[in-house]
Amino acid sequence: MLSAAPAAAGLAPEWQRLRYGLGGLLAVVCLGAFGWFGWQGRAPAALTMAPIAGLSRVEIKLH
């Protein structure tokens, strides 16, 4: 007669459920934050350049 299979090693089912649930929640929060920042865009940064003589200044807005 065959003996019963040994118990599976690892976390208890309650802890596995908690780990999967919180892991999924963390993934959703991270993807949501990434989407939010992508949707909002970025304010242009001003880059000011002046020649050595100081005759005129140029301002370029970079996105």
ZAMARGU-4260 file (C-alpha; in steps of 0.2 Angstrom, whole numbers, plus 5000, padded with zeros to 4 digits):
<rodrens>
0) 5000/5000/5000 | 5006/5017/4996 | 5009/5030/5010 | 5001/5047/5010 | 5011/5060/5001
5) 5021/5072/5012 | 5014/5088/5016 | 5019/5102/5004 | 5033/5113/5011 | 5030/5132/5011
10) 5018/5144/5019 | 5001/5140/5026 | 4987/5143/5014 | 4981/5159/5024 | 4998/5167/5022
15) 4999/5162/5004 | 4982/5171/5001 | 4988/5186/5010 | 5005/5186/5000 | 4996/5185/4984
20) 4983/5198/4988 | 4995/5211/4994 | 5007/5207/4980 | 4993/5210/4968 | 4988/5226/4977
25) 5006/5232/4976 | 5007/5229/4957 | 4990/5238/4954 | 4996/5253/4965 | 5013/5254/4956
30) 5005/5252/4938 | 4992/5265/4943 | 5006/5277/4949 | 5016/5275/4933 | 5000/5278/4923
35) 4996/5294/4933 | 5013/5301/4931 | 5013/5297/4912 | 4996/5305/4910 | 5001/5321/4919
40) 5017/5323/4909 | 5031/5334/4914 | 5032/5352/4915 | 5045/5359/4903 | 5062/5364/4911
45) 5069/5380/4906 | 5087/5380/4899 | 5095/5397/4898 | 5110/5399/4888 | 5120/5415/4886
50) 5135/5418/4875 | 5152/5424/4882 | 5150/5441/4876 | 5132/5443/4884 | 5124/5450/4869
55) 5108/5440/4869 | 5101/5426/4879 | 5092/5411/4873 | 5079/5401/4883 | 5074/5384/4877
60) 5060/5374/4885 | 5064/5355/4886 | 5051/5342/4889
</rodrens>
